Amino acid sequence: PASLSGTVFIDANNNGVFNVGETGVVTSVTLTGTDDLGNSVNQTLTTQADGSYSFANLRPGTYTVTEAQPAGLLDGTDATGSLGGTLANDSLSNITVNAADTGTGYTFGELRPSTLSGVVFDDRNNDGIKGLTEGGLANVTLKLTGTDDLGNAVSITLQTGADGSYSFDNLR
C-alpha cells in the first residue's frame, strides 16, 4: 500500500515549508480521487495536534488532498510534496500514487492575521505622545491603502471611536 502525508501549520515566513519553530494547526483534511480499480475514494480526517496528517493503506491511483480553512487564520502558501501534483488554493490535486509510494511534504500554510491600531488625539504640546489631558478625537475618518502579500489592492476606511481609537483588523 501507498500513503500521502503532510502538515497544516502557521507559516511564519509564508514560504510553504514547515520550519523549526512553526506550529501545527488542527483542522480537517480530505482525500478524494480514484484508485487503480476505478473505485471512488473519499476520506476525511482531523490533523494531529502538531498539524500532521497521513492517509495510509492507499491503492495506486490519482488523488487530491484538500484542507478546510481553519477559522481565525488567513490562507498562506501551500505546497505539493514528493510525488508532485497540481497546486491550487487549499487543494493539492493530480497526485499520482503508485504501489508502495510514500508521498510526503503536502503542506498547507496558514497565516495569523495582523492588526494596525492607534489613537487620534489633540496633541496640545505637539510631542507626538498622548498625555493624560490630551483627549482622543472621535469620528475622524481614516483610510488604510496599500498592497497585500498577494498583490491585492487594500483600501479600508473607518472612523475613530469615541476615545479616538482605531483598529484595522484581519490584515494579511
Chimera marker file (.cmm) of the C-alpha trace (Angstrom):
<marker_set name="trace">
<marker id="1" x="0.000" y="0.000" z="0.000" r="1" g="1" b="0" radius="0.5"/>
<marker id="2" x="0.938" y="3.649" z="-0.505" r="1" g="1" b="0" radius="0.5"/>
<marker id="3" x="0.499" y="6.747" z="1.680" r="1" g="1" b="0" radius="0.5"/>
<marker id="4" x="0.200" y="10.530" z="1.430" r="1" g="1" b="0" radius="0.5"/>
<marker id="5" x="1.121" y="12.815" z="4.318" r="1" g="1" b="0" radius="0.5"/>
<marker id="6" x="1.816" y="16.406" z="5.213" r="1" g="1" b="0" radius="0.5"/>
<marker id="7" x="1.194" y="19.195" z="7.670" r="1" g="1" b="0" radius="0.5"/>
<marker id="8" x="-1.147" y="22.134" z="8.249" r="1" g="1" b="0" radius="0.5"/>
<marker id="9" x="0.775" y="24.855" z="10.106" r="1" g="1" b="0" radius="0.5"/>
<marker id="10" x="1.256" y="28.517" z="10.967" r="1" g="1" b="0" radius="0.5"/>
<marker id="11" x="3.726" y="29.561" z="8.270" r="1" g="1" b="0" radius="0.5"/>
<marker id="12" x="5.539" y="32.447" z="9.981" r="1" g="1" b="0" radius="0.5"/>
<marker id="13" x="7.599" y="33.311" z="6.890" r="1" g="1" b="0" radius="0.5"/>
<marker id="14" x="4.867" y="32.337" z="4.356" r="1" g="1" b="0" radius="0.5"/>
<marker id="15" x="7.192" y="30.093" z="2.325" r="1" g="1" b="0" radius="0.5"/>
<marker id="16" x="5.099" y="26.887" z="2.301" r="1" g="1" b="0" radius="0.5"/>
<marker id="17" x="7.775" y="24.938" z="4.203" r="1" g="1" b="0" radius="0.5"/>
<marker id="18" x="7.176" y="23.677" z="7.766" r="1" g="1" b="0" radius="0.5"/>
<marker id="19" x="10.255" y="25.133" z="9.502" r="1" g="1" b="0" radius="0.5"/>
<marker id="20" x="11.595" y="24.653" z="13.019" r="1" g="1" b="0" radius="0.5"/>
<marker id="21" x="9.638" y="26.853" z="15.421" r="1" g="1" b="0" radius="0.5"/>
<marker id="22" x="6.432" y="26.923" z="13.364" r="1" g="1" b="0" radius="0.5"/>
<marker id="23" x="3.381" y="25.353" z="14.973" r="1" g="1" b="0" radius="0.5"/>
<marker id="24" x="0.804" y="22.903" z="13.684" r="1" g="1" b="0" radius="0.5"/>
<marker id="25" x="-2.897" y="23.605" z="13.211" r="1" g="1" b="0" radius="0.5"/>
<marker id="26" x="-5.771" y="21.234" z="13.930" r="1" g="1" b="0" radius="0.5"/>
<marker id="27" x="-8.284" y="21.148" z="11.058" r="1" g="1" b="0" radius="0.5"/>
<marker id="28" x="-9.952" y="18.718" z="8.649" r="1" g="1" b="0" radius="0.5"/>
<marker id="29" x="-8.155" y="17.338" z="5.610" r="1" g="1" b="0" radius="0.5"/>
<marker id="30" x="-9.920" y="15.339" z="2.882" r="1" g="1" b="0" radius="0.5"/>
<marker id="31" x="-8.504" y="12.873" z="0.367" r="1" g="1" b="0" radius="0.5"/>
<marker id="32" x="-10.531" y="12.306" z="-2.796" r="1" g="1" b="0" radius="0.5"/>
<marker id="33" x="-9.780" y="10.577" z="-6.077" r="1" g="1" b="0" radius="0.5"/>
<marker id="34" x="-9.983" y="7.314" z="-7.962" r="1" g="1" b="0" radius="0.5"/>
<marker id="35" x="-7.887" y="4.218" z="-7.323" r="1" g="1" b="0" radius="0.5"/>
<marker id="36" x="-6.474" y="1.829" z="-9.953" r="1" g="1" b="0" radius="0.5"/>
<marker id="37" x="-9.610" y="-0.321" z="-9.771" r="1" g="1" b="0" radius="0.5"/>
<marker id="38" x="-11.861" y="2.624" z="-10.653" r="1" g="1" b="0" radius="0.5"/>
<marker id="39" x="-13.183" y="2.983" z="-7.104" r="1" g="1" b="0" radius="0.5"/>
<marker id="40" x="-14.020" y="6.447" z="-5.845" r="1" g="1" b="0" radius="0.5"/>
<marker id="41" x="-12.055" y="7.457" z="-2.740" r="1" g="1" b="0" radius="0.5"/>
<marker id="42" x="-13.290" y="9.989" z="-0.182" r="1" g="1" b="0" radius="0.5"/>
<marker id="43" x="-11.656" y="10.056" z="3.282" r="1" g="1" b="0" radius="0.5"/>
<marker id="44" x="-11.651" y="12.878" z="5.828" r="1" g="1" b="0" radius="0.5"/>
<marker id="45" x="-9.531" y="13.086" z="8.955" r="1" g="1" b="0" radius="0.5"/>
<marker id="46" x="-8.532" y="15.632" z="11.556" r="1" g="1" b="0" radius="0.5"/>
<marker id="47" x="-4.893" y="16.670" z="11.754" r="1" g="1" b="0" radius="0.5"/>
<marker id="48" x="-2.926" y="15.800" z="14.872" r="1" g="1" b="0" radius="0.5"/>
<marker id="49" x="-2.076" y="18.475" z="17.482" r="1" g="1" b="0" radius="0.5"/>
<marker id="50" x="1.209" y="19.099" z="15.623" r="1" g="1" b="0" radius="0.5"/>
<marker id="51" x="-0.736" y="19.667" z="12.368" r="1" g="1" b="0" radius="0.5"/>
<marker id="52" x="0.401" y="16.411" z="10.767" r="1" g="1" b="0" radius="0.5"/>
<marker id="53" x="-1.840" y="14.095" z="8.785" r="1" g="1" b="0" radius="0.5"/>
<marker id="54" x="-1.397" y="10.816" z="6.935" r="1" g="1" b="0" radius="0.5"/>
<marker id="55" x="-3.620" y="8.844" z="4.603" r="1" g="1" b="0" radius="0.5"/>
<marker id="56" x="-2.319" y="5.261" z="4.766" r="1" g="1" b="0" radius="0.5"/>
<marker id="57" x="-3.121" y="1.985" z="3.010" r="1" g="1" b="0" radius="0.5"/>
<marker id="58" x="-3.834" y="3.656" z="-0.336" r="1" g="1" b="0" radius="0.5"/>
<marker id="59" x="-4.136" y="1.759" z="-3.571" r="1" g="1" b="0" radius="0.5"/>
<marker id="60" x="-2.387" y="3.202" z="-6.613" r="1" g="1" b="0" radius="0.5"/>
<marker id="61" x="-4.460" y="5.991" z="-8.141" r="1" g="1" b="0" radius="0.5"/>
<marker id="62" x="-4.809" y="9.714" z="-8.681" r="1" g="1" b="0" radius="0.5"/>
<marker id="63" x="-5.704" y="11.784" z="-5.626" r="1" g="1" b="0" radius="0.5"/>
<marker id="64" x="-6.484" y="15.262" z="-4.329" r="1" g="1" b="0" radius="0.5"/>
<marker id="65" x="-5.832" y="16.492" z="-0.786" r="1" g="1" b="0" radius="0.5"/>
<marker id="66" x="-7.991" y="19.418" z="0.348" r="1" g="1" b="0" radius="0.5"/>
<marker id="67" x="-7.907" y="21.278" z="3.643" r="1" g="1" b="0" radius="0.5"/>
<marker id="68" x="-10.743" y="23.015" z="5.454" r="1" g="1" b="0" radius="0.5"/>
<marker id="69" x="-9.567" y="26.601" z="6.003" r="1" g="1" b="0" radius="0.5"/>
<marker id="70" x="-9.043" y="26.921" z="9.780" r="1" g="1" b="0" radius="0.5"/>
<marker id="71" x="-11.202" y="29.563" z="11.479" r="1" g="1" b="0" radius="0.5"/>
<marker id="72" x="-9.393" y="32.719" z="12.524" r="1" g="1" b="0" radius="0.5"/>
<marker id="73" x="-6.443" y="32.182" z="10.178" r="1" g="1" b="0" radius="0.5"/>
<marker id="74" x="-5.680" y="33.519" z="6.716" r="1" g="1" b="0" radius="0.5"/>
<marker id="75" x="-4.695" y="31.353" z="3.787" r="1" g="1" b="0" radius="0.5"/>
<marker id="76" x="-0.931" y="31.134" z="3.371" r="1" g="1" b="0" radius="0.5"/>
<marker id="77" x="1.366" y="29.295" z="0.980" r="1" g="1" b="0" radius="0.5"/>
<marker id="78" x="0.560" y="25.653" z="0.214" r="1" g="1" b="0" radius="0.5"/>
<marker id="79" x="2.990" y="23.198" z="-1.383" r="1" g="1" b="0" radius="0.5"/>
<marker id="80" x="2.864" y="19.899" z="-3.241" r="1" g="1" b="0" radius="0.5"/>
<marker id="81" x="5.018" y="17.129" z="-1.866" r="1" g="1" b="0" radius="0.5"/>
<marker id="82" x="7.409" y="14.427" z="-3.009" r="1" g="1" b="0" radius="0.5"/>
<marker id="83" x="5.101" y="12.824" z="-5.599" r="1" g="1" b="0" radius="0.5"/>
<marker id="84" x="4.249" y="16.138" z="-7.262" r="1" g="1" b="0" radius="0.5"/>
<marker id="85" x="0.785" y="17.298" z="-8.173" r="1" g="1" b="0" radius="0.5"/>
<marker id="86" x="-1.063" y="20.473" z="-9.045" r="1" g="1" b="0" radius="0.5"/>
<marker id="87" x="-1.223" y="23.362" z="-6.592" r="1" g="1" b="0" radius="0.5"/>
<marker id="88" x="-4.446" y="25.349" z="-6.089" r="1" g="1" b="0" radius="0.5"/>
<marker id="89" x="-5.927" y="27.278" z="-3.176" r="1" g="1" b="0" radius="0.5"/>
<marker id="90" x="-6.300" y="24.815" z="-0.262" r="1" g="1" b="0" radius="0.5"/>
<marker id="91" x="-6.142" y="21.913" z="-2.741" r="1" g="1" b="0" radius="0.5"/>
<marker id="92" x="-3.278" y="19.700" z="-3.921" r="1" g="1" b="0" radius="0.5"/>
<marker id="93" x="-4.562" y="17.678" z="-6.895" r="1" g="1" b="0" radius="0.5"/>
<marker id="94" x="-3.441" y="15.290" z="-9.634" r="1" g="1" b="0" radius="0.5"/>
<marker id="95" x="-1.184" y="13.390" z="-7.226" r="1" g="1" b="0" radius="0.5"/>
<marker id="96" x="-0.268" y="10.159" z="-8.982" r="1" g="1" b="0" radius="0.5"/>
<marker id="97" x="0.376" y="7.403" z="-6.465" r="1" g="1" b="0" radius="0.5"/>
<marker id="98" x="1.939" y="4.076" z="-7.439" r="1" g="1" b="0" radius="0.5"/>
<marker id="99" x="2.120" y="0.895" z="-5.360" r="1" g="1" b="0" radius="0.5"/>
<marker id="100" x="4.243" y="1.343" z="-2.207" r="1" g="1" b="0" radius="0.5"/>
<marker id="101" x="4.778" y="5.101" z="-2.814" r="1" g="1" b="0" radius="0.5"/>
<marker id="102" x="5.273" y="7.252" z="0.252" r="1" g="1" b="0" radius="0.5"/>
<marker id="103" x="4.205" y="10.790" z="-0.638" r="1" g="1" b="0" radius="0.5"/>
<marker id="104" x="5.383" y="13.313" z="1.952" r="1" g="1" b="0" radius="0.5"/>
<marker id="105" x="5.517" y="17.088" z="2.314" r="1" g="1" b="0" radius="0.5"/>
<marker id="106" x="1.975" y="18.003" z="1.230" r="1" g="1" b="0" radius="0.5"/>
<marker id="107" x="1.694" y="21.193" z="3.266" r="1" g="1" b="0" radius="0.5"/>
<marker id="108" x="-0.932" y="23.844" z="3.880" r="1" g="1" b="0" radius="0.5"/>
<marker id="109" x="0.495" y="27.060" z="5.303" r="1" g="1" b="0" radius="0.5"/>
<marker id="110" x="-1.692" y="29.437" z="7.307" r="1" g="1" b="0" radius="0.5"/>
<marker id="111" x="-1.108" y="32.999" z="8.455" r="1" g="1" b="0" radius="0.5"/>
<marker id="112" x="-2.103" y="34.795" z="11.618" r="1" g="1" b="0" radius="0.5"/>
<marker id="113" x="-3.955" y="37.992" z="10.713" r="1" g="1" b="0" radius="0.5"/>
<marker id="114" x="-2.315" y="41.296" z="11.575" r="1" g="1" b="0" radius="0.5"/>
<marker id="115" x="-3.758" y="44.422" z="13.179" r="1" g="1" b="0" radius="0.5"/>
<marker id="116" x="-2.805" y="48.060" z="12.804" r="1" g="1" b="0" radius="0.5"/>
<marker id="117" x="-4.190" y="50.225" z="15.595" r="1" g="1" b="0" radius="0.5"/>
<marker id="118" x="-3.674" y="53.509" z="17.361" r="1" g="1" b="0" radius="0.5"/>
<marker id="119" x="-5.361" y="56.672" z="18.539" r="1" g="1" b="0" radius="0.5"/>
<marker id="120" x="-6.057" y="60.076" z="17.031" r="1" g="1" b="0" radius="0.5"/>
<marker id="121" x="-5.793" y="62.801" z="19.685" r="1" g="1" b="0" radius="0.5"/>
<marker id="122" x="-5.462" y="66.531" z="20.265" r="1" g="1" b="0" radius="0.5"/>
<marker id="123" x="-1.682" y="66.831" z="20.711" r="1" g="1" b="0" radius="0.5"/>
<marker id="124" x="-1.696" y="70.160" z="22.585" r="1" g="1" b="0" radius="0.5"/>
<marker id="125" x="2.052" y="70.188" z="23.276" r="1" g="1" b="0" radius="0.5"/>
<marker id="126" x="2.980" y="68.731" z="19.839" r="1" g="1" b="0" radius="0.5"/>
<marker id="127" x="5.234" y="65.983" z="21.280" r="1" g="1" b="0" radius="0.5"/>
<marker id="128" x="3.575" y="63.016" z="19.479" r="1" g="1" b="0" radius="0.5"/>
<marker id="129" x="2.691" y="61.348" z="22.785" r="1" g="1" b="0" radius="0.5"/>
<marker id="130" x="-0.864" y="61.213" z="24.121" r="1" g="1" b="0" radius="0.5"/>
<marker id="131" x="-0.753" y="62.874" z="27.510" r="1" g="1" b="0" radius="0.5"/>
<marker id="132" x="-3.339" y="62.409" z="30.255" r="1" g="1" b="0" radius="0.5"/>
<marker id="133" x="-5.046" y="65.718" z="29.446" r="1" g="1" b="0" radius="0.5"/>
<marker id="134" x="-4.968" y="65.262" z="25.661" r="1" g="1" b="0" radius="0.5"/>
<marker id="135" x="-8.314" y="63.836" z="24.625" r="1" g="1" b="0" radius="0.5"/>
<marker id="136" x="-8.984" y="61.446" z="21.756" r="1" g="1" b="0" radius="0.5"/>
<marker id="137" x="-10.792" y="62.730" z="18.678" r="1" g="1" b="0" radius="0.5"/>
<marker id="138" x="-13.998" y="60.854" z="17.853" r="1" g="1" b="0" radius="0.5"/>
<marker id="139" x="-15.376" y="60.179" z="14.358" r="1" g="1" b="0" radius="0.5"/>
<marker id="140" x="-12.183" y="61.001" z="12.468" r="1" g="1" b="0" radius="0.5"/>
<marker id="141" x="-12.170" y="59.192" z="9.117" r="1" g="1" b="0" radius="0.5"/>
<marker id="142" x="-9.021" y="57.129" z="8.432" r="1" g="1" b="0" radius="0.5"/>
<marker id="143" x="-8.143" y="55.269" z="5.246" r="1" g="1" b="0" radius="0.5"/>
<marker id="144" x="-5.616" y="52.428" z="5.008" r="1" g="1" b="0" radius="0.5"/>
<marker id="145" x="-4.305" y="51.806" z="1.491" r="1" g="1" b="0" radius="0.5"/>
<marker id="146" x="-1.589" y="49.644" z="0.034" r="1" g="1" b="0" radius="0.5"/>
<marker id="147" x="-0.949" y="46.215" z="-1.420" r="1" g="1" b="0" radius="0.5"/>
<marker id="148" x="-1.077" y="42.906" z="0.466" r="1" g="1" b="0" radius="0.5"/>
<marker id="149" x="1.364" y="39.996" z="0.087" r="1" g="1" b="0" radius="0.5"/>
<marker id="150" x="-0.776" y="38.519" z="-2.714" r="1" g="1" b="0" radius="0.5"/>
<marker id="151" x="-0.596" y="41.721" z="-4.759" r="1" g="1" b="0" radius="0.5"/>
<marker id="152" x="-4.194" y="42.705" z="-3.979" r="1" g="1" b="0" radius="0.5"/>
<marker id="153" x="-5.006" y="46.374" z="-3.517" r="1" g="1" b="0" radius="0.5"/>
<marker id="154" x="-6.057" y="47.261" z="0.024" r="1" g="1" b="0" radius="0.5"/>
<marker id="155" x="-8.407" y="50.150" z="0.693" r="1" g="1" b="0" radius="0.5"/>
<marker id="156" x="-10.171" y="50.194" z="4.083" r="1" g="1" b="0" radius="0.5"/>
<marker id="157" x="-11.933" y="53.201" z="5.579" r="1" g="1" b="0" radius="0.5"/>
<marker id="158" x="-13.081" y="53.507" z="9.195" r="1" g="1" b="0" radius="0.5"/>
<marker id="159" x="-13.816" y="56.124" z="11.829" r="1" g="1" b="0" radius="0.5"/>
<marker id="160" x="-12.220" y="56.527" z="15.218" r="1" g="1" b="0" radius="0.5"/>
<marker id="161" x="-14.189" y="55.541" z="18.288" r="1" g="1" b="0" radius="0.5"/>
<marker id="162" x="-15.437" y="57.897" z="21.000" r="1" g="1" b="0" radius="0.5"/>
<marker id="163" x="-11.970" y="57.843" z="22.624" r="1" g="1" b="0" radius="0.5"/>
<marker id="164" x="-10.148" y="58.421" z="19.298" r="1" g="1" b="0" radius="0.5"/>
<marker id="165" x="-9.008" y="54.805" z="18.998" r="1" g="1" b="0" radius="0.5"/>
<marker id="166" x="-8.982" y="52.824" z="15.762" r="1" g="1" b="0" radius="0.5"/>
<marker id="167" x="-8.080" y="49.312" z="14.662" r="1" g="1" b="0" radius="0.5"/>
<marker id="168" x="-7.657" y="47.865" z="11.180" r="1" g="1" b="0" radius="0.5"/>
<marker id="169" x="-8.124" y="44.157" z="11.874" r="1" g="1" b="0" radius="0.5"/>
<marker id="170" x="-7.713" y="40.889" z="9.966" r="1" g="1" b="0" radius="0.5"/>
<marker id="171" x="-4.955" y="42.211" z="7.705" r="1" g="1" b="0" radius="0.5"/>
<marker id="172" x="-2.758" y="39.966" z="5.585" r="1" g="1" b="0" radius="0.5"/>
<link id1="1" id2="2" r="1" g="1" b="0" radius="0.2"/>
<link id1="2" id2="3" r="1" g="1" b="0" radius="0.2"/>
<link id1="3" id2="4" r="1" g="1" b="0" radius="0.2"/>
<link id1="4" id2="5" r="1" g="1" b="0" radius="0.2"/>
<link id1="5" id2="6" r="1" g="1" b="0" radius="0.2"/>
<link id1="6" id2="7" r="1" g="1" b="0" radius="0.2"/>
<link id1="7" id2="8" r="1" g="1" b="0" radius="0.2"/>
<link id1="8" id2="9" r="1" g="1" b="0" radius="0.2"/>
<link id1="9" id2="10" r="1" g="1" b="0" radius="0.2"/>
<link id1="10" id2="11" r="1" g="1" b="0" radius="0.2"/>
<link id1="11" id2="12" r="1" g="1" b="0" radius="0.2"/>
<link id1="12" id2="13" r="1" g="1" b="0" radius="0.2"/>
<link id1="13" id2="14" r="1" g="1" b="0" radius="0.2"/>
<link id1="14" id2="15" r="1" g="1" b="0" radius="0.2"/>
<link id1="15" id2="16" r="1" g="1" b="0" radius="0.2"/>
<link id1="16" id2="17" r="1" g="1" b="0" radius="0.2"/>
<link id1="17" id2="18" r="1" g="1" b="0" radius="0.2"/>
<link id1="18" id2="19" r="1" g="1" b="0" radius="0.2"/>
<link id1="19" id2="20" r="1" g="1" b="0" radius="0.2"/>
<link id1="20" id2="21" r="1" g="1" b="0" radius="0.2"/>
<link id1="21" id2="22" r="1" g="1" b="0" radius="0.2"/>
<link id1="22" id2="23" r="1" g="1" b="0" radius="0.2"/>
<link id1="23" id2="24" r="1" g="1" b="0" radius="0.2"/>
<link id1="24" id2="25" r="1" g="1" b="0" radius="0.2"/>
<link id1="25" id2="26" r="1" g="1" b="0" radius="0.2"/>
<link id1="26" id2="27" r="1" g="1" b="0" radius="0.2"/>
<link id1="27" id2="28" r="1" g="1" b="0" radius="0.2"/>
<link id1="28" id2="29" r="1" g="1" b="0" radius="0.2"/>
<link id1="29" id2="30" r="1" g="1" b="0" radius="0.2"/>
<link id1="30" id2="31" r="1" g="1" b="0" radius="0.2"/>
<link id1="31" id2="32" r="1" g="1" b="0" radius="0.2"/>
<link id1="32" id2="33" r="1" g="1" b="0" radius="0.2"/>
<link id1="33" id2="34" r="1" g="1" b="0" radius="0.2"/>
<link id1="34" id2="35" r="1" g="1" b="0" radius="0.2"/>
<link id1="35" id2="36" r="1" g="1" b="0" radius="0.2"/>
<link id1="36" id2="37" r="1" g="1" b="0" radius="0.2"/>
<link id1="37" id2="38" r="1" g="1" b="0" radius="0.2"/>
<link id1="38" id2="39" r="1" g="1" b="0" radius="0.2"/>
<link id1="39" id2="40" r="1" g="1" b="0" radius="0.2"/>
<link id1="40" id2="41" r="1" g="1" b="0" radius="0.2"/>
<link id1="41" id2="42" r="1" g="1" b="0" radius="0.2"/>
<link id1="42" id2="43" r="1" g="1" b="0" radius="0.2"/>
<link id1="43" id2="44" r="1" g="1" b="0" radius="0.2"/>
<link id1="44" id2="45" r="1" g="1" b="0" radius="0.2"/>
<link id1="45" id2="46" r="1" g="1" b="0" radius="0.2"/>
<link id1="46" id2="47" r="1" g="1" b="0" radius="0.2"/>
<link id1="47" id2="48" r="1" g="1" b="0" radius="0.2"/>
<link id1="48" id2="49" r="1" g="1" b="0" radius="0.2"/>
<link id1="49" id2="50" r="1" g="1" b="0" radius="0.2"/>
<link id1="50" id2="51" r="1" g="1" b="0" radius="0.2"/>
<link id1="51" id2="52" r="1" g="1" b="0" radius="0.2"/>
<link id1="52" id2="53" r="1" g="1" b="0" radius="0.2"/>
<link id1="53" id2="54" r="1" g="1" b="0" radius="0.2"/>
<link id1="54" id2="55" r="1" g="1" b="0" radius="0.2"/>
<link id1="55" id2="56" r="1" g="1" b="0" radius="0.2"/>
<link id1="56" id2="57" r="1" g="1" b="0" radius="0.2"/>
<link id1="57" id2="58" r="1" g="1" b="0" radius="0.2"/>
<link id1="58" id2="59" r="1" g="1" b="0" radius="0.2"/>
<link id1="59" id2="60" r="1" g="1" b="0" radius="0.2"/>
<link id1="60" id2="61" r="1" g="1" b="0" radius="0.2"/>
<link id1="61" id2="62" r="1" g="1" b="0" radius="0.2"/>
<link id1="62" id2="63" r="1" g="1" b="0" radius="0.2"/>
<link id1="63" id2="64" r="1" g="1" b="0" radius="0.2"/>
<link id1="64" id2="65" r="1" g="1" b="0" radius="0.2"/>
<link id1="65" id2="66" r="1" g="1" b="0" radius="0.2"/>
<link id1="66" id2="67" r="1" g="1" b="0" radius="0.2"/>
<link id1="67" id2="68" r="1" g="1" b="0" radius="0.2"/>
<link id1="68" id2="69" r="1" g="1" b="0" radius="0.2"/>
<link id1="69" id2="70" r="1" g="1" b="0" radius="0.2"/>
<link id1="70" id2="71" r="1" g="1" b="0" radius="0.2"/>
<link id1="71" id2="72" r="1" g="1" b="0" radius="0.2"/>
<link id1="72" id2="73" r="1" g="1" b="0" radius="0.2"/>
<link id1="73" id2="74" r="1" g="1" b="0" radius="0.2"/>
<link id1="74" id2="75" r="1" g="1" b="0" radius="0.2"/>
<link id1="75" id2="76" r="1" g="1" b="0" radius="0.2"/>
<link id1="76" id2="77" r="1" g="1" b="0" radius="0.2"/>
<link id1="77" id2="78" r="1" g="1" b="0" radius="0.2"/>
<link id1="78" id2="79" r="1" g="1" b="0" radius="0.2"/>
<link id1="79" id2="80" r="1" g="1" b="0" radius="0.2"/>
<link id1="80" id2="81" r="1" g="1" b="0" radius="0.2"/>
<link id1="81" id2="82" r="1" g="1" b="0" radius="0.2"/>
<link id1="82" id2="83" r="1" g="1" b="0" radius="0.2"/>
<link id1="83" id2="84" r="1" g="1" b="0" radius="0.2"/>
<link id1="84" id2="85" r="1" g="1" b="0" radius="0.2"/>
<link id1="85" id2="86" r="1" g="1" b="0" radius="0.2"/>
<link id1="86" id2="87" r="1" g="1" b="0" radius="0.2"/>
<link id1="87" id2="88" r="1" g="1" b="0" radius="0.2"/>
<link id1="88" id2="89" r="1" g="1" b="0" radius="0.2"/>
<link id1="89" id2="90" r="1" g="1" b="0" radius="0.2"/>
<link id1="90" id2="91" r="1" g="1" b="0" radius="0.2"/>
<link id1="91" id2="92" r="1" g="1" b="0" radius="0.2"/>
<link id1="92" id2="93" r="1" g="1" b="0" radius="0.2"/>
<link id1="93" id2="94" r="1" g="1" b="0" radius="0.2"/>
<link id1="94" id2="95" r="1" g="1" b="0" radius="0.2"/>
<link id1="95" id2="96" r="1" g="1" b="0" radius="0.2"/>
<link id1="96" id2="97" r="1" g="1" b="0" radius="0.2"/>
<link id1="97" id2="98" r="1" g="1" b="0" radius="0.2"/>
<link id1="98" id2="99" r="1" g="1" b="0" radius="0.2"/>
<link id1="99" id2="100" r="1" g="1" b="0" radius="0.2"/>
<link id1="100" id2="101" r="1" g="1" b="0" radius="0.2"/>
<link id1="101" id2="102" r="1" g="1" b="0" radius="0.2"/>
<link id1="102" id2="103" r="1" g="1" b="0" radius="0.2"/>
<link id1="103" id2="104" r="1" g="1" b="0" radius="0.2"/>
<link id1="104" id2="105" r="1" g="1" b="0" radius="0.2"/>
<link id1="105" id2="106" r="1" g="1" b="0" radius="0.2"/>
<link id1="106" id2="107" r="1" g="1" b="0" radius="0.2"/>
<link id1="107" id2="108" r="1" g="1" b="0" radius="0.2"/>
<link id1="108" id2="109" r="1" g="1" b="0" radius="0.2"/>
<link id1="109" id2="110" r="1" g="1" b="0" radius="0.2"/>
<link id1="110" id2="111" r="1" g="1" b="0" radius="0.2"/>
<link id1="111" id2="112" r="1" g="1" b="0" radius="0.2"/>
<link id1="112" id2="113" r="1" g="1" b="0" radius="0.2"/>
<link id1="113" id2="114" r="1" g="1" b="0" radius="0.2"/>
<link id1="114" id2="115" r="1" g="1" b="0" radius="0.2"/>
<link id1="115" id2="116" r="1" g="1" b="0" radius="0.2"/>
<link id1="116" id2="117" r="1" g="1" b="0" radius="0.2"/>
<link id1="117" id2="118" r="1" g="1" b="0" radius="0.2"/>
<link id1="118" id2="119" r="1" g="1" b="0" radius="0.2"/>
<link id1="119" id2="120" r="1" g="1" b="0" radius="0.2"/>
<link id1="120" id2="121" r="1" g="1" b="0" radius="0.2"/>
<link id1="121" id2="122" r="1" g="1" b="0" radius="0.2"/>
<link id1="122" id2="123" r="1" g="1" b="0" radius="0.2"/>
<link id1="123" id2="124" r="1" g="1" b="0" radius="0.2"/>
<link id1="124" id2="125" r="1" g="1" b="0" radius="0.2"/>
<link id1="125" id2="126" r="1" g="1" b="0" radius="0.2"/>
<link id1="126" id2="127" r="1" g="1" b="0" radius="0.2"/>
<link id1="127" id2="128" r="1" g="1" b="0" radius="0.2"/>
<link id1="128" id2="129" r="1" g="1" b="0" radius="0.2"/>
<link id1="129" id2="130" r="1" g="1" b="0" radius="0.2"/>
<link id1="130" id2="131" r="1" g="1" b="0" radius="0.2"/>
<link id1="131" id2="132" r="1" g="1" b="0" radius="0.2"/>
<link id1="132" id2="133" r="1" g="1" b="0" radius="0.2"/>
<link id1="133" id2="134" r="1" g="1" b="0" radius="0.2"/>
<link id1="134" id2="135" r="1" g="1" b="0" radius="0.2"/>
<link id1="135" id2="136" r="1" g="1" b="0" radius="0.2"/>
<link id1="136" id2="137" r="1" g="1" b="0" radius="0.2"/>
<link id1="137" id2="138" r="1" g="1" b="0" radius="0.2"/>
<link id1="138" id2="139" r="1" g="1" b="0" radius="0.2"/>
<link id1="139" id2="140" r="1" g="1" b="0" radius="0.2"/>
<link id1="140" id2="141" r="1" g="1" b="0" radius="0.2"/>
<link id1="141" id2="142" r="1" g="1" b="0" radius="0.2"/>
<link id1="142" id2="143" r="1" g="1" b="0" radius="0.2"/>
<link id1="143" id2="144" r="1" g="1" b="0" radius="0.2"/>
<link id1="144" id2="145" r="1" g="1" b="0" radius="0.2"/>
<link id1="145" id2="146" r="1" g="1" b="0" radius="0.2"/>
<link id1="146" id2="147" r="1" g="1" b="0" radius="0.2"/>
<link id1="147" id2="148" r="1" g="1" b="0" radius="0.2"/>
<link id1="148" id2="149" r="1" g="1" b="0" radius="0.2"/>
<link id1="149" id2="150" r="1" g="1" b="0" radius="0.2"/>
<link id1="150" id2="151" r="1" g="1" b="0" radius="0.2"/>
<link id1="151" id2="152" r="1" g="1" b="0" radius="0.2"/>
<link id1="152" id2="153" r="1" g="1" b="0" radius="0.2"/>
<link id1="153" id2="154" r="1" g="1" b="0" radius="0.2"/>
<link id1="154" id2="155" r="1" g="1" b="0" radius="0.2"/>
<link id1="155" id2="156" r="1" g="1" b="0" radius="0.2"/>
<link id1="156" id2="157" r="1" g="1" b="0" radius="0.2"/>
<link id1="157" id2="158" r="1" g="1" b="0" radius="0.2"/>
<link id1="158" id2="159" r="1" g="1" b="0" radius="0.2"/>
<link id1="159" id2="160" r="1" g="1" b="0" radius="0.2"/>
<link id1="160" id2="161" r="1" g="1" b="0" radius="0.2"/>
<link id1="161" id2="162" r="1" g="1" b="0" radius="0.2"/>
<link id1="162" id2="163" r="1" g="1" b="0" radius="0.2"/>
<link id1="163" id2="164" r="1" g="1" b="0" radius="0.2"/>
<link id1="164" id2="165" r="1" g="1" b="0" radius="0.2"/>
<link id1="165" id2="166" r="1" g="1" b="0" radius="0.2"/>
<link id1="166" id2="167" r="1" g="1" b="0" radius="0.2"/>
<link id1="167" id2="168" r="1" g="1" b="0" radius="0.2"/>
<link id1="168" id2="169" r="1" g="1" b="0" radius="0.2"/>
<link id1="169" id2="170" r="1" g="1" b="0" radius="0.2"/>
<link id1="170" id2="171" r="1" g="1" b="0" radius="0.2"/>
<link id1="171" id2="172" r="1" g="1" b="0" radius="0.2"/>
</marker_set>
